[in-house]
Amino acid sequence: MEKIQTLAKRESDSSMKVLRFLFTNPIVTTKSIMSKTGFSRPGAQKVIDRFIKLNILERYNEKETYDRKYIYKEYFDTFVD
């Protein structure tokens, strides 16, 4: 949340919607974010890209080229380990 709070207001608001979704779904796709938030494909991808830069999300499988999955690894590992 600290990383998101450093963003501009609009970016922060959209990022918080996605962060709440990540707490229940730590593995996401652009399509799942679009479905949950109502964002357009470019909007959902923009949040994903922002989260990758902030080290919140990372690619789940580097080999996938279509319908890529992203993981909130730090949160996911808390429950899996």
Phi and psi in degrees as a GROMACS rama.xvg file:
@    title "Ramachandran Plot"
@    xaxis  label "Phi"
@    yaxis  label "Psi"
@TYPE xy
-61.0234  -40.9733  GLU-2
-63.3226  -40.4098  LYS-3
-70.2546  -34.48  ILE-4
-67.4191  -15.8031  GLN-5
-81.1064  -9.46447  THR-6
-80.1478  165.211  LEU-7
-62.6833  158.723  ALA-8
-52.372  -51.467  LYS-9
-64.4155  -43.1348  ARG-10
-64.1334  -39.5041  GLU-11
-64.3804  -44.0935  SER-12
-61.4238  -47.5184  ASP-13
-68.5955  -35.7953  SER-14
-66.5351  -36.7834  SER-15
-65.348  -36.7859  MET-16
-59.0662  -44.8908  LYS-17
-70.745  -39.2271  VAL-18
-60.4822  -43.7774  LEU-19
-59.0169  -39.7805  ARG-20
-65.3227  -37.6358  PHE-21
-64.7818  -27.1855  LEU-22
-66.1014  -26.6951  PHE-23
-103.695  -17.7382  THR-24
-138.673  81.211  ASN-25
-71.5215  -8.37848  PRO-26
-117.399  118.887  ILE-27
-131.653  165.458  VAL-28
-126.167  168.909  THR-29
-58.8437  -41.6439  THR-30
-62.6964  -40.7496  LYS-31
-68.2392  -35.785  SER-32
-68.6014  -40.5266  ILE-33
-59.416  -44.5801  MET-34
-64.3242  -42.8005  SER-35
-76.4006  -35.5631  LYS-36
-104.1  -20.4179  THR-37
83.4689  7.01017  GLY-38
-70.0282  153.887  PHE-39
-72.29  168.168  SER-40
-57.5592  -48.7599  ARG-41
-62.1443  -36.151  PRO-42
-65.7455  -43.8368  GLY-43
-64.3865  -41.7297  ALA-44
-66.7756  -34.3715  GLN-45
-62.9602  -41.6021  LYS-46
-66.5424  -42.2632  VAL-47
-59.124  -47.2381  ILE-48
-60.8466  -40.2782  ASP-49
-62.818  -42.913  ARG-50
-67.7525  -32.6362  PHE-51
-66.0742  -43.8629  ILE-52
-61.0685  -35.492  LYS-53
-84.6797  3.16593  LEU-54
60.1316  36.1381  ASN-55
-95.4866  -45.3805  ILE-56
-110.796  155.549  LEU-57
-144.104  158.884  GLU-58
-60.9407  135.623  ARG-59
-77.2372  -41.6543  TYR-60
-138.768  109.401  ASN-61
-61.0201  -24.1355  GLU-62
-78.7667  -22.6689  LYS-63
-66.3074  136.58  GLU-64
-117.585  -17.4233  THR-65
-122.497  137.633  TYR-66
52.3049  54.6866  ASP-67
-61.6669  147.15  ARG-68
-107.985  146.414  LYS-69
-127.523  146.866  TYR-70
-125.093  138.988  ILE-71
-87.9699  76.7034  TYR-72
-60.4687  -44.5559  LYS-73
-58.1002  -44.5947  GLU-74
-69.6405  -45.6369  TYR-75
-58.7774  -45.9355  PHE-76
-63.0794  -25.7249  ASP-77
-59.7376  -36.295  THR-78
-96.5119  -21.4131  PHE-79
-86.8416  -38.2757  VAL-80
